[in-house]
Amino acid sequence: MARYAAIDIGSNSIRMEVADKEPGSPMVIVASEREVTRLGESVFRTGKISREAVDLTCQVLARMASQYKKLDVAGVRAVATSAVRDARNQAEFIERASQSAGAAVDVISGREEARLIHLGVQSRWPQPNRRVLVVDIGGGSVEIVAGEDGRIEDAVSKPLGAVRLRELFLASDPPSELELRRMQEYIEEKLDGVAGRFGTARWDRAIVTSATASAVACAIGGVPRPKRDRVDRVRMSAAQIRQFYRRLSPLDLARRRRVTGIGPRRAEIIVPGVCVLVRIVGVFGLGSLYYSAAGVRDGIVADLAARGVGRERAQLSPEQRKEVERISLRYGVP
């Protein structure tokens, strides 16, 4: 079985996952790590990634690279999403980030991000013979994917991430009614026509991913953040999600941090994240959603495995792999 490393450089956090995977077999996660970096904060304010954010991101990437390099992976892929897509200093960031990550960082499109999210969900929680809607609420963007029997029908990416919306609309603590109303109107404008694009056939299941969704599932279920693995595949009704938003939106940051399941950093951006979720539930007329812990990183691993990346290397003994690496370094072969 081949082992792969995946790094997802998001607008709010960086995630790294190392997993064993063969096509048609369940994924076995060997190591995972997540670090909040808020890469998108400066981008959504100024159009550029700040030097502080670049430095922090590169420190985190170097630590993650050190970890996956000890685990003898057959292949690695690192991707950057919404904030880096938008950044005017993208090229400078990618050069430094690639050096720190030990692999070339790909700036992927919103559609490719959606594809990887869908693939990640299908790899960890297959949905055969079902028409499925998958929603991911990130820090900079929201991906919405329609699929049937494991195949993508259509996908869209919208600039409605939780960090982005907070920077654009929520200056007060707690948010004012005017700020919330303007944010809601902006979300509705960006979602206009999306449901119609995906057709009128019913959904057999709607699945929501991301740390925002995890926090909502934990809060609704009263599950402490350190035990969030318990909420994977948990069902949340539309009524529960709307009720949670009504409870959450009037709270200031200090009180949001005391809500079970959210966590101190997530509390800073949870209001816009849940607002987007409420609007998506309404736009698509969903009665409920299931939370999935899957994400881009799982899609990367599944994609590398499906393409057979590094399979020959995975079949070598540790001694043979070391010899291949020694020769590669000596002759400058990548």
Kinemage of the C-alpha trace (Angstrom):
@kinemage 1
@onewidth
@group {chain A} dominant
@subgroup {mainchain}
@vectorlist {calphas} color= white
{ca met a 1} P 0.000 0.000 0.000
{ca ala a 2} L 1.403 3.397 -0.995
{ca arg a 3} L 1.768 6.252 1.477
{ca tyr a 4} L 1.066 9.861 0.525
{ca ala a 5} L 1.318 13.312 2.086
{ca ala a 6} L -1.169 16.100 1.403
{ca ile a 7} L -0.868 19.756 2.415
{ca asp a 8} L -3.791 22.165 2.103
{ca ile a 9} L -2.826 25.844 2.514
{ca gly a 10} L -6.165 27.477 3.213
{ca ser a 11} L -7.219 31.029 3.966
{ca asn a 12} L -7.674 30.270 7.666
{ca ser a 13} L -5.440 27.289 8.372
{ca ile a 14} L -2.941 24.809 6.985
{ca arg a 15} L -3.703 21.105 7.130
{ca met a 16} L -1.302 18.252 6.588
{ca glu a 17} L -2.264 14.592 6.279
{ca val a 18} L -0.203 11.472 5.699
{ca ala a 19} L -2.198 8.392 4.750
{ca asp a 20} L -1.846 4.926 3.269
{ca lys a 21} L -4.123 4.421 0.271
{ca glu a 22} L -4.698 2.042 -2.608
{ca pro a 23} L -7.480 2.497 -5.185
{ca gly a 24} L -10.613 0.726 -3.990
{ca ser a 25} L -9.332 0.348 -0.421
{ca pro a 26} L -10.142 2.438 2.665
{ca met a 27} L -7.728 5.217 3.543
{ca val a 28} L -5.598 4.682 6.651
{ca ile a 29} L -4.520 7.990 8.202
{ca val a 30} L -1.007 7.815 9.637
{ca ala a 31} L -0.553 11.434 10.750
{ca ser a 32} L -2.473 14.686 10.594
{ca glu a 33} L -1.878 18.238 11.743
{ca arg a 34} L -3.707 21.544 11.543
{ca glu a 35} L -2.444 25.047 12.342
{ca val a 36} L -4.430 28.288 12.217
{ca thr a 37} L -2.475 30.932 10.262
{ca arg a 38} L -5.212 33.333 9.054
{ca leu a 39} L -3.385 33.747 5.758
{ca gly a 40} L -6.418 35.427 4.228
{ca glu a 41} L -6.818 38.265 6.750
{ca ser a 42} L -4.344 40.607 5.104
{ca val a 43} L -5.321 39.514 1.581
{ca phe a 44} L -8.979 40.354 2.091
{ca arg a 45} L -8.027 43.748 3.592
{ca thr a 46} L -5.147 44.851 1.356
{ca gly a 47} L -4.941 42.421 -1.558
{ca lys a 48} L -1.558 41.082 -0.412
{ca ile a 49} L -0.327 38.415 1.979
{ca ser a 50} L 1.430 40.219 4.822
{ca arg a 51} L 5.070 39.490 5.578
{ca glu a 52} L 4.055 38.217 9.024
{ca ala a 53} L 1.572 35.783 7.476
{ca val a 54} L 4.164 34.581 4.960
{ca asp a 55} L 6.722 33.990 7.720
{ca leu a 56} L 4.245 32.124 9.939
{ca thr a 57} L 2.996 30.003 7.049
{ca cys a 58} L 6.524 29.042 6.031
{ca gln a 59} L 7.404 28.101 9.613
{ca val a 60} L 4.364 25.832 9.792
{ca leu a 61} L 5.083 24.300 6.381
{ca ala a 62} L 8.691 23.559 7.341
{ca arg a 63} L 7.524 21.771 10.483
{ca met a 64} L 4.967 19.746 8.529
{ca ala a 65} L 7.539 18.858 5.872
{ca ser a 66} L 9.898 17.619 8.559
{ca gln a 67} L 7.118 15.380 9.830
{ca tyr a 68} L 6.047 13.828 6.520
{ca lys a 69} L 9.653 13.293 5.400
{ca lys a 70} L 10.148 10.987 8.393
{ca leu a 71} L 7.206 8.844 7.269
{ca asp a 72} L 8.651 7.621 3.965
{ca val a 73} L 5.921 8.853 1.617
{ca ala a 74} L 5.719 7.743 -2.021
{ca gly a 75} L 4.258 11.054 -3.165
{ca val a 76} L 3.316 14.487 -1.887
{ca arg a 77} L 1.130 17.306 -3.155
{ca ala a 78} L 0.713 20.763 -1.632
{ca val a 79} L -2.048 23.117 -2.756
{ca ala a 80} L -3.044 26.703 -1.958
{ca thr a 81} L -6.598 27.963 -2.261
{ca ser a 82} L -8.710 31.131 -2.077
{ca ala a 83} L -6.439 33.641 -0.311
{ca val a 84} L -3.420 32.782 -2.439
{ca arg a 85} L -5.550 32.810 -5.602
{ca asp a 86} L -6.457 36.426 -4.802
{ca ala a 87} L -3.070 37.671 -3.548
{ca arg a 88} L -1.143 40.171 -5.661
{ca asn a 89} L 2.121 38.819 -4.244
{ca gln a 90} L 1.194 35.234 -5.082
{ca ala a 91} L 4.433 34.428 -6.947
{ca glu a 92} L 6.664 35.560 -4.077
{ca phe a 93} L 4.609 33.565 -1.588
{ca ile a 94} L 4.613 30.397 -3.704
{ca glu a 95} L 8.393 30.487 -4.093
{ca arg a 96} L 8.959 30.645 -0.337
{ca ala a 97} L 6.143 28.248 0.536
{ca ser a 98} L 7.393 25.613 -1.914
{ca gln a 99} L 10.865 25.726 -0.383
{ca ser a 100} L 9.435 25.309 3.110
{ca ala a 101} L 6.971 22.562 2.152
{ca gly a 102} L 9.590 20.480 0.351
{ca ala a 103} L 7.261 20.278 -2.656
{ca ala a 104} L 5.962 22.613 -5.333
{ca val a 105} L 2.839 24.393 -4.096
{ca asp a 106} L 0.034 24.433 -6.662
{ca val a 107} L -2.417 27.350 -6.639
{ca ile a 108} L -5.604 25.524 -7.549
{ca ser a 109} L -8.801 26.922 -9.017
{ca gly a 110} L -12.079 26.925 -7.135
{ca arg a 111} L -13.331 24.141 -9.388
{ca glu a 112} L -10.274 21.971 -8.685
{ca glu a 113} L -10.739 22.653 -4.981
{ca ala a 114} L -14.361 21.513 -5.292
{ca arg a 115} L -13.271 18.363 -7.140
{ca leu a 116} L -10.793 17.451 -4.410
{ca ile a 117} L -13.368 18.076 -1.663
{ca his a 118} L -15.890 15.835 -3.422
{ca leu a 119} L -13.245 13.156 -3.983
{ca gly a 120} L -12.230 13.384 -0.327
{ca val a 121} L -15.803 12.890 0.866
{ca gln a 122} L -16.332 9.959 -1.498
{ca ser a 123} L -13.067 8.323 -0.415
{ca arg a 124} L -13.913 8.494 3.291
{ca trp a 125} L -17.678 8.082 3.067
{ca pro a 126} L -18.780 6.586 -0.280
{ca gln a 127} L -22.272 7.506 -1.493
{ca pro a 128} L -23.151 4.904 -4.161
{ca asn a 129} L -26.420 5.307 -6.068
{ca arg a 130} L -27.136 8.654 -4.410
{ca arg a 131} L -27.515 12.200 -5.672
{ca val a 132} L -25.413 14.182 -3.223
{ca leu a 133} L -24.820 17.866 -2.524
{ca val a 134} L -21.450 18.632 -0.901
{ca val a 135} L -20.775 22.039 0.673
{ca asp a 136} L -17.435 23.226 2.051
{ca ile a 137} L -17.247 26.514 3.986
{ca gly a 138} L -13.627 27.597 4.000
{ca gly a 139} L -11.856 30.721 5.154
{ca gly a 140} L -11.903 32.462 1.778
{ca ser a 141} L -14.435 30.639 -0.363
{ca val a 142} L -17.351 28.242 -0.361
{ca glu a 143} L -17.411 25.268 -2.707
{ca ile a 144} L -20.720 23.652 -3.669
{ca val a 145} L -20.633 20.365 -5.558
{ca ala a 146} L -23.442 18.307 -7.061
{ca gly a 147} L -22.658 14.645 -7.607
{ca glu a 148} L -24.385 11.382 -8.393
{ca asp a 149} L -23.122 7.857 -7.780
{ca gly a 150} L -19.681 9.225 -6.915
{ca arg a 151} L -19.332 11.392 -10.037
{ca ile a 152} L -19.401 15.205 -10.158
{ca glu a 153} L -22.291 16.736 -12.106
{ca asp a 154} L -21.401 20.381 -11.498
{ca ala a 155} L -19.457 22.559 -9.070
{ca val a 156} L -19.206 26.231 -8.164
{ca ser a 157} L -16.890 28.271 -5.953
{ca lys a 158} L -18.068 31.507 -4.347
{ca pro a 159} L -16.069 34.145 -2.381
{ca leu a 160} L -18.029 33.507 0.825
{ca gly a 161} L -15.433 32.158 3.249
{ca ala a 162} L -15.714 32.921 6.954
{ca val a 163} L -12.486 34.961 7.226
{ca arg a 164} L -13.308 36.933 4.073
{ca leu a 165} L -16.822 37.821 5.271
{ca arg a 166} L -15.597 38.865 8.697
{ca glu a 167} L -13.019 41.196 7.160
{ca leu a 168} L -15.579 42.659 4.758
{ca phe a 169} L -18.530 43.159 7.090
{ca leu a 170} L -18.066 42.527 10.816
{ca ala a 171} L -16.153 45.319 12.555
{ca ser a 172} L -18.218 45.413 15.762
{ca asp a 173} L -18.228 43.048 18.716
{ca pro a 174} L -20.879 41.773 18.880
{ca pro a 175} L -21.828 42.337 15.235
{ca ser a 176} L -24.428 45.061 14.746
{ca glu a 177} L -27.774 44.328 13.125
{ca leu a 178} L -26.766 46.496 10.165
{ca glu a 179} L -23.505 44.572 9.675
{ca leu a 180} L -25.331 41.250 9.822
{ca arg a 181} L -28.001 42.416 7.388
{ca arg a 182} L -25.429 43.689 4.882
{ca met a 183} L -23.512 40.421 5.141
{ca gln a 184} L -26.686 38.400 4.587
{ca glu a 185} L -27.583 40.476 1.524
{ca tyr a 186} L -24.095 39.958 0.089
{ca ile a 187} L -24.328 36.193 0.634
{ca glu a 188} L -27.740 36.043 -1.019
{ca glu a 189} L -26.434 38.033 -3.984
{ca lys a 190} L -23.504 35.645 -4.475
{ca leu a 191} L -25.741 32.565 -4.150
{ca asp a 192} L -28.372 33.871 -6.555
{ca gly a 193} L -29.048 31.301 -9.260
{ca val a 194} L -26.803 28.584 -7.807
{ca ala a 195} L -29.604 26.207 -6.799
{ca gly a 196} L -31.282 26.563 -10.197
{ca arg a 197} L -28.017 25.749 -11.930
{ca phe a 198} L -27.941 22.383 -10.181
{ca gly a 199} L -31.470 21.429 -11.257
{ca thr a 200} L -34.671 20.644 -9.399
{ca ala a 201} L -34.201 16.913 -8.712
{ca arg a 202} L -34.169 16.093 -5.014
{ca trp a 203} L -30.989 15.427 -3.071
{ca asp a 204} L -30.634 12.005 -1.485
{ca arg a 205} L -28.132 13.475 0.949
{ca ala a 206} L -26.511 16.848 1.665
{ca ile a 207} L -23.063 16.847 3.268
{ca val a 208} L -21.172 19.790 4.743
{ca thr a 209} L -17.437 19.772 5.443
{ca ser a 210} L -14.877 22.162 7.018
{ca ala a 211} L -13.936 23.319 10.514
{ca thr a 212} L -16.934 25.674 10.558
{ca ala a 213} L -19.255 22.713 9.999
{ca ser a 214} L -17.422 20.692 12.639
{ca ala a 215} L -17.897 23.512 15.164
{ca val a 216} L -21.617 23.767 14.347
{ca ala a 217} L -22.082 20.008 14.732
{ca cys a 218} L -20.205 20.031 18.052
{ca ala a 219} L -22.147 23.023 19.386
{ca ile a 220} L -25.534 21.594 18.397
{ca gly a 221} L -24.648 18.228 19.928
{ca gly a 222} L -22.947 19.650 23.022
{ca val a 223} L -19.700 17.889 22.113
{ca pro a 224} L -16.459 19.478 23.437
{ca arg a 225} L -13.982 20.514 20.746
{ca pro a 226} L -11.280 17.967 21.747
{ca lys a 227} L -13.821 15.177 21.110
{ca arg a 228} L -14.967 16.435 17.691
{ca asp a 229} L -14.232 13.067 16.049
{ca arg a 230} L -17.550 11.978 17.547
{ca val a 231} L -19.555 14.225 15.216
{ca asp a 232} L -18.248 12.788 11.931
{ca arg a 233} L -21.332 11.788 9.859
{ca val a 234} L -23.712 13.376 12.362
{ca arg a 235} L -27.008 14.713 11.000
{ca met a 236} L -28.055 18.328 11.691
{ca ser a 237} L -31.556 19.528 10.880
{ca ala a 238} L -32.129 22.847 9.127
{ca ala a 239} L -34.131 23.992 12.159
{ca gln a 240} L -31.198 23.243 14.492
{ca ile a 241} L -28.798 25.202 12.283
{ca arg a 242} L -31.101 28.240 12.086
{ca gln a 243} L -31.731 28.138 15.828
{ca phe a 244} L -27.987 27.986 16.496
{ca tyr a 245} L -27.376 31.048 14.308
{ca arg a 246} L -30.081 33.025 16.140
{ca arg a 247} L -28.465 32.062 19.438
{ca leu a 248} L -24.926 32.849 18.268
{ca ser a 249} L -25.175 36.086 16.274
{ca pro a 250} L -25.995 38.434 19.222
{ca leu a 251} L -23.062 37.176 21.327
{ca asp a 252} L -19.778 39.014 21.710
{ca leu a 253} L -16.486 37.180 21.229
{ca ala a 254} L -15.998 36.385 24.916
{ca arg a 255} L -19.398 34.691 25.124
{ca arg a 256} L -18.950 32.873 21.797
{ca arg a 257} L -15.747 31.380 23.160
{ca arg a 258} L -17.736 29.852 26.004
{ca val a 259} L -20.067 27.976 23.653
{ca thr a 260} L -19.316 24.251 23.806
{ca gly a 261} L -17.627 22.891 20.707
{ca ile a 262} L -16.481 26.106 19.035
{ca gly a 263} L -12.978 26.807 20.333
{ca pro a 264} L -11.314 30.209 20.956
{ca arg a 265} L -9.968 30.859 17.430
{ca arg a 266} L -13.019 29.527 15.599
{ca ala a 267} L -15.195 31.822 17.733
{ca glu a 268} L -13.630 34.790 15.911
{ca ile a 269} L -15.071 33.728 12.543
{ca ile a 270} L -17.955 31.400 13.405
{ca val a 271} L -20.767 33.938 12.882
{ca pro a 272} L -20.163 34.527 9.148
{ca gly a 273} L -19.530 30.818 8.640
{ca val a 274} L -22.861 29.821 10.163
{ca cys a 275} L -24.636 32.646 8.332
{ca val a 276} L -23.454 31.182 5.013
{ca leu a 277} L -24.608 27.730 6.082
{ca val a 278} L -28.074 29.043 6.995
{ca arg a 279} L -28.390 30.767 3.607
{ca ile a 280} L -27.287 27.654 1.701
{ca val a 281} L -29.833 25.541 3.585
{ca gly a 282} L -32.504 28.044 2.579
{ca val a 283} L -31.438 28.434 -1.052
{ca phe a 284} L -31.430 24.683 -1.662
{ca gly a 285} L -34.467 23.961 0.514
{ca leu a 286} L -32.565 21.405 2.583
{ca gly a 287} L -34.225 19.716 5.533
{ca ser a 288} L -30.929 18.532 6.994
{ca leu a 289} L -27.205 18.130 6.396
{ca tyr a 290} L -24.655 15.564 7.473
{ca tyr a 291} L -21.232 16.667 8.668
{ca ser a 292} L -18.175 14.937 7.189
{ca ala a 293} L -14.627 15.303 8.506
{ca ala a 294} L -13.281 14.806 4.966
{ca gly a 295} L -11.692 17.624 3.003
{ca val a 296} L -9.220 18.690 0.338
{ca arg a 297} L -6.379 16.744 1.950
{ca asp a 298} L -8.308 13.460 1.668
{ca gly a 299} L -9.063 14.238 -1.959
{ca ile a 300} L -5.369 14.832 -2.656
{ca val a 301} L -4.425 11.456 -1.155
{ca ala a 302} L -7.179 9.652 -3.076
{ca asp a 303} L -6.143 11.404 -6.295
{ca leu a 304} L -2.461 10.508 -5.889
{ca ala a 305} L -3.422 6.885 -5.210
{ca ala a 306} L -5.785 6.718 -8.200
{ca arg a 307} L -3.026 8.020 -10.492
{ca gly a 308} L -0.531 5.538 -9.096
{ca val a 309} L 1.945 8.233 -8.090
{ca gly a 310} L 5.076 6.716 -6.573
{ca arg a 311} L 3.709 3.176 -6.657
{ca glu a 312} L 7.008 1.761 -7.926
{ca arg a 313} L 8.863 3.545 -5.128
{ca ala a 314} L 6.408 2.187 -2.559
{ca gln a 315} L 7.337 -1.360 -3.616
{ca leu a 316} L 11.031 -0.838 -2.871
{ca ser a 317} L 12.573 -1.790 0.451
{ca pro a 318} L 13.674 1.052 2.777
{ca glu a 319} L 17.303 0.359 1.837
{ca gln a 320} L 16.503 0.530 -1.884
{ca arg a 321} L 14.624 3.803 -1.445
{ca lys a 322} L 17.571 5.343 0.388
{ca glu a 323} L 19.890 4.320 -2.457
{ca val a 324} L 17.544 5.853 -5.053
{ca glu a 325} L 17.461 9.093 -3.036
{ca arg a 326} L 21.276 9.097 -2.727
{ca ile a 327} L 21.732 8.721 -6.482
{ca ser a 328} L 19.056 11.328 -7.210
{ca leu a 329} L 20.787 13.855 -4.978
{ca arg a 330} L 24.210 13.072 -6.449
{ca tyr a 331} L 23.101 13.604 -10.049
{ca gly a 332} L 20.490 16.288 -9.446
{ca val a 333} L 17.579 14.118 -10.576
{ca pro a 334} L 14.243 15.178 -8.993
